[in-house]
């Protein structure tokens, strides 16, 4: 009986080696291509972290008479509601850059 098991295993391993031998090059090339693609994908540049931008709240004045500034990392198009002059006002952040280097925040509530 052990001789039959040994013979069966020998034939099975021989069959496995023969079938893999024909496709071994293709399997290795596919594995190399997949590994290369995964490596390049993992090494891709990370997304840029959000940066702090300064916005000028249009039609506002601080205690010293200068326009009120607001710093945030939120994207343009976001609506914000900061306290200005003792009350909360609604503004929308825009991508319009002003002469002083800040971006404009348009007032939405017109009182």
C-alpha positions as CSV (number, residue, x, y, z in Angstrom):
1,X,0.0,0.0,0.0
2,X,2.7,2.6,0.8
3,X,4.3,1.9,-2.6
4,X,1.0,2.8,-4.3
5,X,0.7,6.1,-2.3
6,X,4.3,6.9,-3.1
7,X,3.7,6.1,-6.8
8,X,0.5,8.3,-6.8
9,X,2.3,11.2,-5.1
10,X,5.2,10.9,-7.5
11,X,2.9,10.9,-10.6
12,X,0.8,13.8,-9.1
13,X,3.9,15.9,-8.4
14,X,5.3,15.1,-11.8
15,X,2.0,16.2,-13.4
16,X,2.0,19.4,-11.4
17,X,5.6,20.1,-12.3
18,X,4.9,19.5,-16.0
19,X,1.8,21.7,-16.1
20,X,3.5,24.5,-14.1
21,X,6.6,24.2,-16.2
22,X,4.7,25.2,-19.3
23,X,3.1,28.2,-17.7
24,X,5.8,29.1,-15.2
25,X,7.2,32.0,-17.3
26,X,3.8,33.5,-17.9
27,X,2.9,33.3,-14.1
28,X,6.3,34.9,-13.2
29,X,5.8,37.7,-15.7
30,X,2.3,38.4,-14.5
31,X,3.4,38.4,-10.9
32,X,6.3,40.8,-11.8
33,X,3.9,43.2,-13.6
34,X,1.4,43.1,-10.8
35,X,4.2,43.7,-8.2
36,X,5.6,46.6,-10.2
37,X,2.2,48.2,-10.6
38,X,1.5,47.9,-6.9
39,X,4.9,49.4,-6.0
40,X,4.4,52.4,-8.3
41,X,0.9,52.9,-7.0
42,X,2.1,52.9,-3.4
43,X,4.9,55.3,-4.2
44,X,2.6,57.8,-5.9
45,X,2.6,61.3,-4.5
46,X,0.4,61.7,-1.5
47,X,-2.5,64.2,-1.8
48,X,-1.6,67.7,-0.8
49,X,-2.8,68.5,2.7
50,X,-5.3,71.3,3.0
51,X,-3.5,74.7,3.4
52,X,-4.7,77.6,5.5
53,X,-5.9,80.5,3.5
54,X,-6.9,83.9,4.6
55,X,-10.2,85.4,3.5
56,X,-11.3,89.0,3.6
57,X,-14.9,89.3,4.7
58,X,-16.3,91.9,2.2
59,X,-18.4,94.8,3.5
60,X,-17.1,94.4,7.1
61,X,-15.0,96.5,9.4
62,X,-13.1,95.7,12.5
63,X,-12.8,98.0,15.5
64,X,-9.8,99.7,13.9
65,X,-11.6,100.3,10.6
66,X,-9.8,97.5,8.6
67,X,-11.7,94.7,6.8
68,X,-12.2,91.6,9.0
69,X,-10.0,88.6,8.0
70,X,-10.9,84.9,8.4
71,X,-8.5,82.0,8.2
72,X,-9.6,78.5,7.3
73,X,-8.7,75.3,5.4
74,X,-12.2,74.9,4.0
75,X,-12.6,74.8,0.2
76,X,-14.1,77.6,-1.9
77,X,-17.9,77.5,-2.1
78,X,-18.2,76.7,1.6
79,X,-20.6,78.9,3.6
80,X,-19.3,80.2,6.9
81,X,-21.1,82.2,9.7
82,X,-18.5,84.1,11.8
83,X,-19.4,86.7,14.4
84,X,-18.9,90.2,12.9
85,X,-19.8,93.4,14.8
86,X,-21.6,91.5,17.6
87,X,-23.8,89.4,15.3
88,X,-23.4,86.3,13.2
89,X,-23.3,86.9,9.5
90,X,-23.3,84.4,6.6
91,X,-20.5,84.5,4.0
92,X,-19.5,82.2,1.0
93,X,-15.8,81.6,0.4
94,X,-14.6,82.3,-3.2
95,X,-11.4,81.7,-5.1
96,X,-11.1,85.4,-6.1
97,X,-7.8,86.7,-4.9
98,X,-7.6,90.3,-3.8
99,X,-4.7,92.8,-4.2
100,X,-3.5,92.1,-0.6
101,X,-3.1,88.4,-1.3
102,X,-6.2,87.3,0.6
103,X,-9.2,85.7,-0.9
104,X,-12.7,87.2,-1.0
105,X,-15.6,86.0,1.2
106,X,-18.8,87.3,-0.3
107,X,-21.6,88.2,2.2
108,X,-24.8,86.2,1.6
109,X,-27.1,87.9,4.1
110,X,-27.9,91.5,3.0
111,X,-29.4,93.4,5.9
